[in-house]
Amino acid sequence: MAKKSNSNSGVKCSFCGKEPSYTDILVPSPLGDTYICNECVEQIEGLLKDYYQENPSLRPATSSSAKGNTKKEEHFDTAKQLPIPAEIRSFLDQYVIGQEDAKKYLSVAVYNHYKRLSQDKDDVDIEKSNIIMVGPTGTGKTLLAKTIARQLDVPFAIVDATVLTEAGYVGEDIESLLVRLLQAADYDVSKAERGIVFIDEIDKIARKGDNPSITRDVSGEGVQQGLLKLLEGSIVNVPPNGGRKHPEQKMIAVDTKNILFICGGAFDGIERKIAQRLNTHVVGFTGASVRSKVDSDNYLKYIAPQDLKSFGLIPEIIGRLPVLVHLDPLDKEALLRVLTEPKNAITRQYEKLFDMDGVKLVFAPETLEFIVDKAIEYKLGARGLRTIVETIMIDPMYETPSTDIKELVITKDFAEEKLRKAYLG
């Protein structure tokens, strides 16, 4: 019989040595001379779970009825543990400043995707809604994807579309996108088939013109055609270690039907396509008043599927990315918040680095405004903030560990001097 922690028998755990007052339960062995606490039992259970995942062939056999019950319980737990859209949005707010529309779309899409996986089989077949995000560089496309992956306990992979080429050419096959997902799932195929893939730089595989290609477009239209079967859902043979496929290589069959694809790209120059479309739709005496309502500083808010087609994405791939989200360019106020508010804000990262050396780092308010003004001038978005801060802080990071300084204040004059020396000012 298990002994409670308030027992005065003087026994202790034979594994970790904890006495009854430091644990909840002590379980005696059948012989009664050794004991194990509940914490050690939990650790052993975790070790066994990891061991059987790495060696599935050694897992003890169970009856068919037990297998069915286990599968049903796992199915229920997955649906129960999934955060609702408001919780996903709240988590994104801790790391990403602004982009309210993008957060809402992503939260709903991810939530619906996993509700779809947990649905019972009936006459209504819910189809997945792949997402495409369009926004300037440094506005948070990749950060949104990484943050969602941090919150959800599902396999997640970020892949780059720029390395993809048609089969038979130097580069990577389209199927290699799924290698990262398999690695994230420890090559558990059933787990990988419920994951999320973020395809970055999707705009780099746009064909060279709006018309179908009459020559070989090795890294453009041909790659888009190859992506169709992944986005739509089919069984794909994936080389386990990536790279090119060859006939004698062992393949892993992956069904992409339940994999959610999120695509992102800057689509540099698409604003001209949008502006052209908005102007051509205005005819007559009311044209001037309609044009005056258009926000010329942010054409991306008016983006439509036909603009993606004009940019060079084929209609078939646009149809398989039904959720179109735009990201707004960051203004001065948003960039200032990016510097200080998120959990992983740039200033907090440097404060932590100096704190590890016993130095308190302080950025003067006028210094932060100066950094933001420079980032806007260089038009690099939030990514440019780190470039500027790194340039300013390189000398202090080099010199401070060799001194006895306990507090360091970064003033605007100091920042201007460092940028001027680096030929950035």
MIVO-268728 format. One record per residue (C-alpha): residue number from 1; residue in three letters; x, y, z. Coordinates in steps of 0.5 Angstrom, whole numbers. Layout:
N
i|aa|xx|yy|zz
NUM|ALA|X|Y|Z
...
//
This chain:
425
i|aa|xx|yy|zz
1|MET|0|0|0
2|ALA|3|7|-2
3|LYS|5|11|4
4|LYS|3|18|5
5|SER|8|24|6
6|ASN|6|25|13
7|SER|8|18|15
8|ASN|13|18|21
9|SER|16|11|19
10|GLY|23|14|17
11|VAL|23|11|10
12|LYS|25|14|4
13|CYS|25|14|-4
14|SER|31|9|-6
15|PHE|32|12|-12
16|CYS|32|20|-11
17|GLY|33|19|-3
18|LYS|27|24|-1
19|GLU|24|23|5
20|PRO|16|23|6
21|SER|16|30|8
22|TYR|19|32|1
23|THR|14|28|-3
24|ASP|7|26|-4
25|ILE|7|19|-4
26|LEU|12|13|-3
27|VAL|10|6|-6
28|PRO|13|0|-3
29|SER|16|-6|-7
30|PRO|12|-13|-6
31|LEU|18|-14|-1
32|GLY|17|-8|3
33|ASP|24|-6|4
34|THR|25|-1|-2
35|TYR|20|5|-4
36|ILE|19|9|-10
37|CYS|16|16|-10
38|ASN|11|19|-15
39|GLU|16|24|-18
40|CYS|21|18|-20
41|VAL|15|14|-23
42|GLU|13|20|-27
43|GLN|21|21|-29
44|ILE|21|13|-31
45|GLU|14|14|-35
46|GLY|17|19|-39
47|LEU|24|15|-40
48|LEU|20|9|-43
49|LYS|15|14|-47
50|ASP|22|17|-51
51|TYR|25|10|-51
52|TYR|19|7|-55
53|GLN|18|13|-59
54|GLU|25|11|-62
55|ASN|24|4|-62
56|PRO|17|3|-64
57|SER|18|-5|-66
58|LEU|20|-6|-58
59|ARG|13|-3|-56
60|PRO|9|-8|-52
61|ALA|3|-11|-56
62|THR|-4|-9|-54
63|SER|-10|-12|-56
64|SER|-14|-9|-61
65|SER|-20|-6|-57
66|ALA|-14|-3|-53
67|LYS|-11|0|-59
68|GLY|-18|3|-61
69|ASN|-19|6|-54
70|THR|-12|9|-54
71|LYS|-13|12|-61
72|LYS|-20|15|-59
73|GLU|-17|18|-52
74|GLU|-11|22|-56
75|HIS|-16|24|-61
76|PHE|-20|28|-56
77|ASP|-14|30|-52
78|THR|-11|34|-59
79|ALA|-18|37|-60
80|LYS|-18|39|-52
81|GLN|-11|42|-51
82|LEU|-12|46|-58
83|PRO|-12|54|-56
84|ILE|-18|58|-58
85|PRO|-17|64|-63
86|ALA|-17|69|-58
87|GLU|-12|65|-54
88|ILE|-7|64|-60
89|ARG|-8|72|-62
90|SER|-6|74|-54
91|PHE|0|70|-55
92|LEU|2|73|-62
93|ASP|1|80|-58
94|GLN|7|78|-53
95|TYR|12|78|-59
96|VAL|9|81|-65
97|ILE|7|89|-65
98|GLY|1|91|-70
99|GLN|-1|87|-76
100|GLU|-8|86|-73
101|ASP|-11|83|-79
102|ALA|-6|78|-80
103|LYS|-6|76|-73
104|LYS|-13|75|-73
105|TYR|-13|71|-80
106|LEU|-7|66|-77
107|SER|-11|65|-71
108|VAL|-17|63|-74
109|ALA|-14|59|-80
110|VAL|-10|55|-75
111|TYR|-15|53|-70
112|ASN|-20|51|-76
113|HIS|-15|47|-79
114|TYR|-14|43|-72
115|LYS|-21|43|-71
116|ARG|-22|40|-78
117|LEU|-17|34|-76
118|SER|-21|32|-70
119|GLN|-28|32|-74
120|ASP|-32|26|-74
121|LYS|-33|22|-81
122|ASP|-39|24|-84
123|ASP|-42|27|-90
124|VAL|-39|34|-89
125|ASP|-32|34|-91
126|ILE|-28|40|-88
127|GLU|-23|43|-93
128|LYS|-16|46|-91
129|SER|-15|53|-92
130|ASN|-8|55|-94
131|ILE|-5|62|-92
132|ILE|-1|67|-96
133|MET|2|73|-93
134|VAL|4|79|-97
135|GLY|8|85|-94
136|PRO|14|89|-94
137|THR|21|86|-91
138|GLY|22|87|-84
139|THR|14|87|-82
140|GLY|14|80|-78
141|LYS|12|75|-83
142|THR|17|70|-81
143|LEU|16|72|-74
144|LEU|9|71|-74
145|ALA|10|64|-76
146|LYS|16|62|-71
147|THR|11|65|-66
148|ILE|5|60|-67
149|ALA|10|54|-68
150|ARG|13|56|-61
151|GLN|5|56|-58
152|LEU|3|50|-61
153|ASP|5|43|-60
154|VAL|5|41|-67
155|PRO|11|39|-72
156|PHE|13|46|-75
157|ALA|18|47|-81
158|ILE|20|54|-84
159|VAL|23|53|-91
160|ASP|25|57|-97
161|ALA|23|57|-104
162|THR|29|60|-107
163|VAL|33|54|-107
164|LEU|27|50|-111
165|THR|28|48|-118
166|GLU|24|43|-123
167|ALA|26|36|-123
168|GLY|33|35|-126
169|TYR|36|41|-125
170|VAL|41|43|-120
171|GLY|38|45|-114
172|GLU|33|42|-109
173|ASP|26|38|-111
174|ILE|20|41|-109
175|GLU|19|34|-104
176|SER|25|37|-100
177|LEU|20|42|-97
178|LEU|17|36|-93
179|VAL|24|34|-90
180|ARG|24|39|-85
181|LEU|17|37|-83
182|LEU|19|30|-82
183|GLN|26|32|-78
184|ALA|21|36|-73
185|ALA|17|30|-72
186|ASP|23|26|-71
187|TYR|21|22|-77
188|ASP|14|20|-74
189|VAL|10|20|-81
190|SER|3|20|-78
191|LYS|5|26|-73
192|ALA|8|30|-79
193|GLU|2|29|-83
194|ARG|-2|34|-78
195|GLY|4|39|-78
196|ILE|5|46|-81
197|VAL|10|48|-86
198|PHE|11|56|-87
199|ILE|14|57|-94
200|ASP|18|63|-94
201|GLU|20|68|-100
202|ILE|14|65|-104
203|ASP|15|71|-109
204|LYS|22|69|-111
205|ILE|18|63|-115
206|ALA|14|68|-119
207|ARG|14|67|-127
208|LYS|18|72|-131
209|GLY|11|75|-134
210|ASP|4|75|-133
211|ASN|4|70|-140
212|PRO|5|63|-140
213|SER|12|61|-141
214|ILE|15|59|-148
215|THR|22|57|-145
216|ARG|24|53|-139
217|ASP|23|57|-133
218|VAL|27|53|-128
219|SER|26|56|-121
220|GLY|19|60|-123
221|GLU|13|57|-126
222|GLY|15|50|-126
223|VAL|16|50|-119
224|GLN|9|53|-118
225|GLN|7|47|-122
226|GLY|10|42|-117
227|LEU|8|45|-111
228|LEU|0|44|-113
229|LYS|0|37|-111
230|LEU|3|39|-104
231|LEU|-2|44|-103
232|GLU|-8|41|-105
233|GLY|-6|34|-102
234|SER|-3|28|-104
235|ILE|2|22|-102
236|VAL|9|25|-104
237|ASN|15|21|-104
238|VAL|20|24|-99
239|PRO|28|23|-99
240|PRO|29|22|-92
241|ASN|36|26|-92
242|GLY|33|31|-97
243|GLY|37|33|-103
244|ARG|36|30|-110
245|LYS|32|24|-111
246|HIS|35|18|-115
247|PRO|32|11|-116
248|GLU|35|7|-111
249|GLN|34|11|-105
250|LYS|29|9|-100
251|MET|23|14|-100
252|ILE|18|16|-94
253|ALA|11|17|-97
254|VAL|8|23|-94
255|ASP|0|25|-94
256|THR|0|32|-95
257|LYS|-8|32|-94
258|ASN|-8|35|-87
259|ILE|-1|39|-87
260|LEU|-3|46|-87
261|PHE|1|51|-91
262|ILE|3|58|-90
263|CYS|6|62|-95
264|GLY|10|69|-94
265|GLY|13|74|-99
266|ALA|15|81|-100
267|PHE|12|81|-107
268|ASP|17|87|-108
269|GLY|14|92|-113
270|ILE|7|89|-113
271|GLU|4|96|-111
272|ARG|5|98|-118
273|LYS|0|93|-120
274|ILE|-5|94|-115
275|ALA|-5|102|-116
276|GLN|-6|100|-124
277|ARG|-12|96|-122
278|LEU|-15|101|-118
279|ASN|-14|107|-123
280|THR|-17|103|-129
281|HIS|-23|101|-125
282|VAL|-25|109|-124
283|VAL|-29|111|-130
284|GLY|-33|118|-131
285|PHE|-34|124|-127
286|THR|-33|121|-120
287|GLY|-26|118|-122
288|ALA|-23|124|-118
289|SER|-27|123|-111
290|VAL|-26|115|-111
291|ARG|-18|116|-112
292|SER|-18|121|-107
293|LYS|-21|115|-102
294|VAL|-15|111|-104
295|ASP|-9|110|-98
296|SER|-3|111|-103
297|ASP|2|110|-97
298|ASN|-1|103|-96
299|TYR|-3|100|-103
300|LEU|-2|93|-100
301|LYS|-9|93|-96
302|TYR|-13|93|-103
303|ILE|-9|87|-105
304|ALA|-13|82|-109
305|PRO|-12|75|-112
306|GLN|-11|78|-119
307|ASP|-5|82|-117
308|LEU|-2|76|-115
309|LYS|-3|73|-122
310|SER|-1|80|-125
311|PHE|6|79|-121
312|GLY|7|72|-123
313|LEU|3|67|-119
314|ILE|-1|62|-123
315|PRO|-8|62|-122
316|GLU|-8|54|-120
317|ILE|-3|56|-114
318|ILE|-7|62|-112
319|GLY|-14|58|-112
320|ARG|-10|53|-107
321|LEU|-8|59|-102
322|PRO|-15|62|-101
323|VAL|-14|66|-95
324|LEU|-10|72|-97
325|VAL|-7|77|-92
326|HIS|-3|83|-92
327|LEU|2|86|-87
328|ASP|2|93|-86
329|PRO|9|97|-86
330|LEU|11|99|-79
331|ASP|11|107|-78
332|LYS|15|110|-73
333|GLU|10|109|-67
334|ALA|10|101|-69
335|LEU|18|101|-69
336|LEU|19|104|-63
337|ARG|14|99|-59
338|VAL|18|94|-63
339|LEU|24|96|-60
340|THR|22|96|-53
341|GLU|15|92|-52
342|PRO|15|85|-54
343|LYS|18|79|-49
344|ASN|24|79|-54
345|ALA|25|86|-56
346|ILE|32|88|-58
347|THR|33|93|-52
348|ARG|31|87|-48
349|GLN|36|82|-51
350|TYR|42|87|-50
351|GLU|40|89|-43
352|LYS|40|81|-42
353|LEU|47|81|-45
354|PHE|50|86|-41
355|ASP|46|84|-34
356|MET|50|77|-35
357|ASP|57|81|-34
358|GLY|54|85|-28
359|VAL|52|91|-32
360|LYS|46|95|-32
361|LEU|44|98|-39
362|VAL|40|104|-40
363|PHE|37|107|-47
364|ALA|36|114|-47
365|PRO|29|115|-50
366|GLU|32|120|-55
367|THR|36|115|-57
368|LEU|31|110|-58
369|GLU|27|115|-63
370|PHE|34|116|-66
371|ILE|35|109|-68
372|VAL|27|109|-71
373|ASP|28|115|-75
374|LYS|35|111|-78
375|ALA|31|105|-79
376|ILE|25|109|-83
377|GLU|31|112|-87
378|TYR|34|106|-89
379|LYS|27|103|-91
380|LEU|29|96|-87
381|GLY|23|95|-83
382|ALA|24|92|-76
383|ARG|30|88|-79
384|GLY|34|94|-80
385|LEU|33|96|-72
386|ARG|38|90|-70
387|THR|43|93|-75
388|ILE|43|100|-73
389|VAL|43|98|-65
390|GLU|49|92|-67
391|THR|53|98|-70
392|ILE|52|103|-64
393|MET|53|97|-59
394|ILE|59|94|-62
395|ASP|64|98|-58
396|PRO|61|98|-51
397|MET|60|90|-52
398|TYR|68|90|-53
399|GLU|70|94|-48
400|THR|65|94|-42
401|PRO|67|87|-40
402|SER|74|89|-39
403|THR|72|95|-34
404|ASP|69|96|-27
405|ILE|63|100|-30
406|LYS|56|98|-27
407|GLU|52|102|-31
408|LEU|52|104|-38
409|VAL|47|109|-41
410|ILE|47|110|-49
411|THR|45|117|-50
412|LYS|43|120|-57
413|ASP|50|123|-58
414|PHE|54|117|-57
415|ALA|49|113|-62
416|GLU|50|119|-67
417|GLU|58|118|-66
418|LYS|58|111|-67
419|LEU|54|111|-74
420|ARG|58|117|-76
421|LYS|64|112|-75
422|ALA|61|106|-79
423|TYR|59|111|-85
424|LEU|52|110|-83
425|GLY|50|117|-81
//
